[in-house]
Amino acid sequence: MANTLDPMDLKQIITLHLDGLSNRKIGTTLGISRNTVNSYMRLFGACDRPLKELLALDNGALEAQFPSHTTIDNSRYEELMQCFEGVNKARNHPGFTFLYHYQQYVQQAKEPYGYTQFMEHYRRKYAKAKGSMKLEHEAGNEMFIDYAGKKLHIVDRDTGEVVPVEVFVAILPNSHYTYVEACRSQKREDLIGCCTNALNFYGGVPKAIVSDNLKSAVTRASKYEADINRSFKDFARHYNCAINPARGYSPQDKALVENAVHLAYQRIYYPIREMVFFSLGDLNREIKRLLVAYNDLLFKRKEASRRELFQSVEREYLKPLPESAY
């Protein structure tokens, strides 16, 4: 046998084989000899266990099945994996390119992989999210706002009347950092108050607020250009940002905030479904408490929370708040 491998190397060979790669491609991807791959594939074929069962074994059991002492220096692969940690953290920065990080890797690595192998390893370690229309959003560029379709309620302490209240949702689409607030209505003054609180929550101002053609923000909706009401324009001037209504008939413009609303139903509405609130202040204090846990929840694929992505990337791209509120 040309070389002997440790259990982790064997699992990589099995995984790539199950993914449909040829022995030659496996060798190229892992940086090992094709003859070594051929030899181990013959051993796997002669074994009485199927490949998926071998893959499920722990390292000790696999090593006992195929006893060996590694003669391969894995420092090359480990060096690449360390590079990928930095690449993955930088993915959300505006202007990011894989080529830039590959060039840095080549300058620092003792025996660098080629660019094709570099990208192949990255794609395997960080598999893409399913879907063909993933939108990339520039950090600090926009704040999406909307009202939830379902209302929350407070109870009048004196009369016992159940009073429905609106729920305002804002999201920064790059980090998905989310703000939620209950308010009396969707009227102009409540909308502007919620937007002000959202900007204070973020501690900065994006270049534009995307309003989804809310009646309190837009005088006349249009597929191509909407009329923004004067008060909201004045608010935007005070905060040095633009109002950019979502285009009519363009659901991709508002899908992200609608998803945030759906998650608010799960993470905020559901936990408080049996609680009674006698004021907006009480309701918003509970929303604020639940929102902390929601923004601290780890994304499955990004290995970070909304708050971490906001603080590490997006925060620095927001413009400063004015000295006084609107």
Backbone torsions as a table, in degrees:
resi	resn	phi	psi	omega
1	MET	NA	135.3	-175.0
2	ALA	-61.1	-43.1	178.8
3	ASN	-149.8	156.9	172.7
4	THR	-111.1	147.8	-171.4
5	LEU	-122.1	157.3	176.3
6	ASP	-85.1	169.7	-174.3
7	PRO	-56.7	-36.9	-179.8
8	MET	-64.4	-37.2	176.5
9	ASP	-64.2	-41.1	179.8
10	LEU	-62.2	-41.2	179.9
11	LYS	-65.4	-34.8	177.0
12	GLN	-65.2	-41.7	178.6
13	ILE	-61.8	-45.8	-179.3
14	ILE	-62.7	-44.5	-179.2
15	THR	-60.0	-47.2	-178.8
16	LEU	-66.8	-36.4	177.1
17	HIS	-64.1	-44.3	178.4
18	LEU	-64.7	-25.1	176.6
19	ASP	-79.3	-4.0	174.9
20	GLY	97.3	8.9	-179.5
21	LEU	-78.8	146.3	175.3
22	SER	-73.1	164.7	177.8
23	ASN	-60.9	-38.1	178.1
24	ARG	-62.2	-45.2	-179.1
25	LYS	-66.8	-36.4	176.9
26	ILE	-61.6	-46.2	179.2
27	GLY	-60.2	-42.9	180.0
28	THR	-65.2	-42.8	-177.6
29	THR	-65.3	-41.2	-176.5
30	LEU	-91.6	-7.5	179.8
31	GLY	72.7	33.3	178.2
32	ILE	-126.0	167.5	-176.7
33	SER	-67.3	141.8	175.5
34	ARG	-63.3	-34.9	178.4
35	ASN	-62.0	-36.5	177.3
36	THR	-64.7	-44.1	177.9
37	VAL	-61.3	-46.4	179.2
38	ASN	-56.6	-43.1	-177.3
39	SER	-63.5	-45.6	-179.0
40	TYR	-70.4	-33.1	177.7
41	MET	-64.9	-33.2	176.4
42	ARG	-68.0	-40.0	177.5
43	LEU	-63.8	-42.0	178.1
44	PHE	-61.3	-39.9	-179.6
45	GLY	-66.0	-32.1	-178.8
46	ALA	-83.1	-13.1	-178.8
47	CYS	-74.8	149.1	-179.1
48	ASP	-84.6	2.9	178.0
49	ARG	-104.2	139.2	174.8
50	PRO	-68.5	158.8	-175.4
51	LEU	-58.8	-41.5	-178.8
52	LYS	-64.0	-32.3	177.5
53	GLU	-71.8	-38.9	175.7
54	LEU	-61.6	-39.9	-178.7
55	LEU	-64.6	-30.1	-178.0
56	ALA	-80.5	-12.6	179.9
57	LEU	-68.2	149.8	172.6
58	ASP	-75.7	168.6	-173.1
59	ASN	-59.7	-38.4	-178.5
60	GLY	-64.8	-43.6	-179.5
61	ALA	-67.5	-38.0	179.4
62	LEU	-67.8	-38.7	179.2
63	GLU	-66.7	-34.9	177.4
64	ALA	-68.4	-32.9	178.6
65	GLN	-71.1	-37.3	-179.8
66	PHE	-130.7	75.1	-175.2
67	PRO	-60.9	133.9	-179.6
68	SER	-165.9	165.6	171.1
69	HIS	-124.9	127.4	-173.0
70	THR	-65.4	137.0	171.5
71	THR	-116.2	9.9	179.9
72	ILE	-100.5	131.0	176.2
73	ASP	-84.8	110.2	-177.4
74	ASN	-85.0	7.1	-177.9
75	SER	-61.3	-30.5	178.9
76	ARG	-62.6	-45.8	-179.5
77	TYR	-69.7	-41.8	179.4
78	GLU	-62.8	-37.4	177.3
79	GLU	-61.5	-40.0	177.6
80	LEU	-65.8	-42.3	-179.9
81	MET	-63.8	-36.1	176.3
82	GLN	-65.3	-38.6	176.5
83	CYS	-61.9	-41.1	-177.7
84	PHE	-64.3	-29.4	177.7
85	GLU	-60.9	-42.9	177.2
86	GLY	-69.0	-38.0	178.9
87	VAL	-61.5	-45.8	-175.8
88	ASN	-66.2	-35.3	178.5
89	LYS	-68.6	-26.0	-176.2
90	ALA	-93.2	-1.7	-172.5
91	ARG	-55.2	-33.9	-174.4
92	ASN	-88.1	-4.9	179.8
93	HIS	-72.3	134.7	175.7
94	PRO	-56.6	139.3	179.1
95	GLY	85.9	3.2	-179.9
96	PHE	-61.2	136.7	169.6
97	THR	-140.2	146.2	175.7
98	PHE	-66.4	-34.8	-177.3
99	LEU	-61.5	-39.9	179.2
100	TYR	-59.5	-47.0	-178.2
101	HIS	-71.2	-32.1	176.2
102	TYR	-64.5	-41.9	179.5
103	GLN	-62.8	-37.9	176.1
104	GLN	-65.9	-41.1	179.1
105	TYR	-61.4	-43.7	-179.7
106	VAL	-60.4	-39.2	-179.2
107	GLN	-68.1	-28.1	-173.8
108	GLN	-100.9	-26.4	-174.3
109	ALA	-76.7	145.6	178.2
110	LYS	-73.5	-40.6	-179.5
111	GLU	-138.1	77.4	-171.9
112	PRO	-68.2	147.4	170.8
113	TYR	-72.7	159.0	171.6
114	GLY	-69.4	164.5	-175.7
115	TYR	-62.2	-38.3	179.4
116	THR	-62.9	-43.9	178.5
117	GLN	-67.5	-37.9	177.2
118	PHE	-55.1	-49.1	-178.5
119	MET	-70.1	-35.9	179.3
120	GLU	-63.6	-44.9	177.9
121	HIS	-62.9	-40.9	-178.6
122	TYR	-64.1	-45.6	-178.8
123	ARG	-62.1	-32.7	-179.9
124	ARG	-76.2	-36.6	-179.9
125	LYS	-74.9	-39.3	-179.2
126	TYR	-120.5	82.0	-177.8
127	ALA	-61.8	142.0	-179.8
128	LYS	-68.5	146.9	172.6
129	ALA	-67.2	143.5	179.9
130	LYS	-66.6	149.3	179.2
131	GLY	123.7	144.3	-174.3
132	SER	-104.3	-3.8	-174.9
133	MET	-126.5	46.0	178.1
134	LYS	-73.1	123.8	-178.3
135	LEU	-92.9	133.8	175.7
136	GLU	-96.6	130.3	-177.3
137	HIS	-115.0	132.4	-179.4
138	GLU	-71.3	136.2	-178.7
139	ALA	-60.9	133.9	176.2
140	GLY	73.6	7.7	-174.0
141	ASN	-84.9	-40.1	-173.4
142	GLU	-141.7	154.3	166.5
143	MET	-124.5	117.3	178.5
144	PHE	-87.4	136.7	179.1
145	ILE	-130.9	151.4	177.3
146	ASP	-166.9	168.6	171.8
147	TYR	-107.7	142.5	177.1
148	ALA	-67.3	144.9	179.0
149	GLY	-69.3	-29.9	-179.9
150	LYS	-100.7	138.1	-176.9
151	LYS	-94.5	157.9	168.1
152	LEU	-99.8	178.2	-175.5
153	HIS	-139.9	148.7	168.4
154	ILE	-122.9	161.1	-177.2
155	VAL	-115.0	129.7	175.3
156	ASP	-68.8	117.5	-173.8
157	ARG	-62.8	-32.1	-176.2
158	ASP	-81.9	-42.8	-174.1
159	THR	-101.8	-17.4	-176.3
160	GLY	79.8	4.3	-179.5
161	GLU	-67.3	135.9	176.5
162	VAL	-88.9	118.1	-174.4
163	VAL	-107.9	118.1	177.3
164	PRO	-72.1	142.7	177.5
165	VAL	-130.4	152.0	179.2
166	GLU	-80.5	158.8	176.8
167	VAL	-126.7	116.0	-179.4
168	PHE	-90.6	136.6	179.6
169	VAL	-129.5	132.4	174.8
170	ALA	-128.0	147.2	179.6
171	ILE	-146.9	138.7	171.4
172	LEU	-91.5	112.8	-168.1
173	PRO	-69.2	-17.4	178.4
174	ASN	-73.4	-48.7	-178.6
175	SER	-98.4	-12.6	-175.9
176	HIS	67.1	15.6	178.0
177	TYR	-64.2	126.9	-165.4
178	THR	-119.3	142.5	175.7
179	TYR	-123.8	136.8	-179.7
180	VAL	-133.8	137.2	179.4
181	GLU	-149.3	136.9	173.2
182	ALA	-87.8	142.0	-179.6
183	CYS	-146.1	168.2	-173.7
184	ARG	-67.2	-40.2	-172.6
185	SER	-155.1	180.0	173.2
186	GLN	-97.9	13.5	-179.2
187	LYS	-66.1	163.5	-172.5
188	ARG	-54.1	-46.5	-176.0
189	GLU	-66.3	-35.8	177.3
190	ASP	-70.6	-39.8	177.9
191	LEU	-61.1	-47.2	-179.2
192	ILE	-65.3	-38.4	177.2
193	GLY	-63.0	-42.1	178.6
194	CYS	-66.1	-40.9	178.3
195	CYS	-63.3	-40.7	177.6
196	THR	-60.8	-45.8	179.5
197	ASN	-64.4	-36.1	178.7
198	ALA	-65.2	-44.3	179.2
199	LEU	-64.1	-38.0	176.1
200	ASN	-65.6	-37.6	177.4
201	PHE	-61.2	-43.4	179.6
202	TYR	-77.3	-19.7	179.8
203	GLY	72.4	22.6	-179.7
204	GLY	-176.0	179.5	-172.9
205	VAL	-126.3	129.3	174.7
206	PRO	-77.5	173.7	178.5
207	LYS	-69.9	-30.4	-176.4
208	ALA	-148.4	151.0	172.2
209	ILE	-109.9	122.5	-179.4
210	VAL	-96.9	115.3	-165.2
211	SER	-101.3	-3.5	179.0
212	ASP	56.2	36.0	175.3
213	ASN	55.8	37.0	176.3
214	LEU	-61.8	140.2	-177.5
215	LYS	-60.7	-33.8	-179.1
216	SER	-76.2	-12.7	179.9
217	ALA	-106.0	-29.9	-171.7
218	VAL	-119.4	126.4	178.4
219	THR	-74.2	-42.6	-178.7
220	ARG	-142.6	118.2	179.4
221	ALA	-78.4	151.3	179.9
222	SER	-152.5	150.3	176.4
223	LYS	-65.0	-29.8	-173.8
224	TYR	-110.0	-38.6	-177.6
225	GLU	-154.8	131.7	-178.2
226	ALA	-109.4	153.8	175.9
227	ASP	-90.4	121.3	179.3
228	ILE	-89.3	134.3	-179.7
229	ASN	-66.9	155.7	-169.6
230	ARG	-63.0	-40.1	-178.6
231	SER	-63.9	-40.2	-179.6
232	PHE	-70.6	-34.4	174.4
233	LYS	-62.3	-43.2	-179.0
234	ASP	-64.6	-39.7	175.6
235	PHE	-59.1	-46.2	-179.1
236	ALA	-63.6	-39.7	178.3
237	ARG	-63.0	-40.3	-179.7
238	HIS	-61.0	-37.4	-177.6
239	TYR	-96.0	6.6	175.7
240	ASN	56.9	48.5	176.4
241	CYS	-140.3	173.3	-179.4
242	ALA	-109.0	157.2	172.0
243	ILE	-104.6	124.5	-175.2
244	ASN	-128.7	89.3	-178.7
245	PRO	-60.6	143.7	175.6
246	ALA	-62.6	139.1	-178.4
247	ARG	-67.7	139.1	174.7
248	GLY	-61.4	144.5	178.3
249	TYR	65.6	21.2	178.1
250	SER	-125.1	76.6	-174.0
251	PRO	-61.9	-23.6	180.0
252	GLN	-65.7	-23.0	179.1
253	ASP	-68.1	-28.1	-173.7
254	LYS	-119.0	3.0	-177.1
255	ALA	-61.3	-35.1	-174.6
256	LEU	-68.6	-45.1	179.6
257	VAL	-71.0	-32.1	176.1
258	GLU	-65.7	-34.7	175.2
259	ASN	-67.5	-37.0	176.9
260	ALA	-63.6	-38.3	176.5
261	VAL	-62.4	-44.7	179.3
262	HIS	-60.6	-41.5	178.7
263	LEU	-68.6	-31.8	176.5
264	ALA	-63.2	-36.6	175.6
265	TYR	-58.8	-41.6	-176.5
266	GLN	-74.8	-44.7	-170.1
267	ARG	-92.0	-20.2	-176.9
268	ILE	-120.6	-55.1	-178.1
269	TYR	-58.3	-49.3	-173.3
270	TYR	-64.3	-46.6	-179.4
271	PRO	-62.1	-25.2	-177.0
272	ILE	-104.2	13.3	-171.7
273	ARG	-61.2	-26.7	-178.0
274	GLU	-107.5	8.4	179.7
275	MET	-91.7	151.3	179.4
276	VAL	-115.5	131.4	-179.9
277	PHE	-121.5	136.7	-177.2
278	PHE	-103.5	0.3	177.7
279	SER	-156.6	159.7	175.2
280	LEU	-62.5	-36.1	179.9
281	GLY	-60.3	-45.6	178.7
282	ASP	-63.1	-43.7	-179.9
283	LEU	-62.6	-44.9	-177.5
284	ASN	-70.2	-28.4	175.4
285	ARG	-65.0	-39.6	178.4
286	GLU	-70.8	-39.0	176.1
287	ILE	-60.3	-44.0	-179.7
288	LYS	-60.7	-40.7	-179.8
289	ARG	-64.3	-45.0	-179.8
290	LEU	-70.0	-30.6	-179.4
291	LEU	-66.2	-33.4	177.4
292	VAL	-59.8	-48.6	179.7
293	ALA	-64.9	-37.7	179.7
294	TYR	-63.1	-46.9	-178.4
295	ASN	-73.2	-17.8	178.1
296	ASP	-91.0	-3.4	-179.6
297	LEU	-70.6	134.3	-177.6
298	LEU	-73.7	136.2	168.3
299	PHE	-69.0	144.7	-179.3
300	LYS	-66.1	-39.9	-171.2
301	ARG	-98.6	-20.5	-173.9
302	LYS	-97.8	-8.3	178.0
303	GLU	56.5	34.2	178.2
304	ALA	-155.8	162.6	177.8
305	SER	-95.6	169.8	175.6
306	ARG	-58.7	-42.7	-179.5
307	ARG	-63.6	-43.2	-179.5
308	GLU	-64.1	-41.9	178.3
309	LEU	-65.1	-38.5	178.4
310	PHE	-64.6	-48.8	-175.4
311	GLN	-70.7	-33.6	-176.0
312	SER	-85.8	-22.6	-174.6
313	VAL	-125.7	-61.5	-164.2
314	GLU	-76.7	-31.6	-174.2
315	ARG	-55.0	-42.8	-175.2
316	GLU	-69.8	-14.9	-179.3
317	TYR	-94.0	-4.7	175.8
318	LEU	-80.0	144.4	175.7
319	LYS	-76.8	154.0	-178.0
320	PRO	-68.2	150.9	174.8
321	LEU	-68.4	149.3	174.7
322	PRO	-67.7	164.3	-177.0
323	GLU	-64.6	-30.4	-179.0
324	SER	-125.9	151.9	177.1
325	ALA	-74.3	160.2	180.0
326	TYR	-67.5	NA	NA
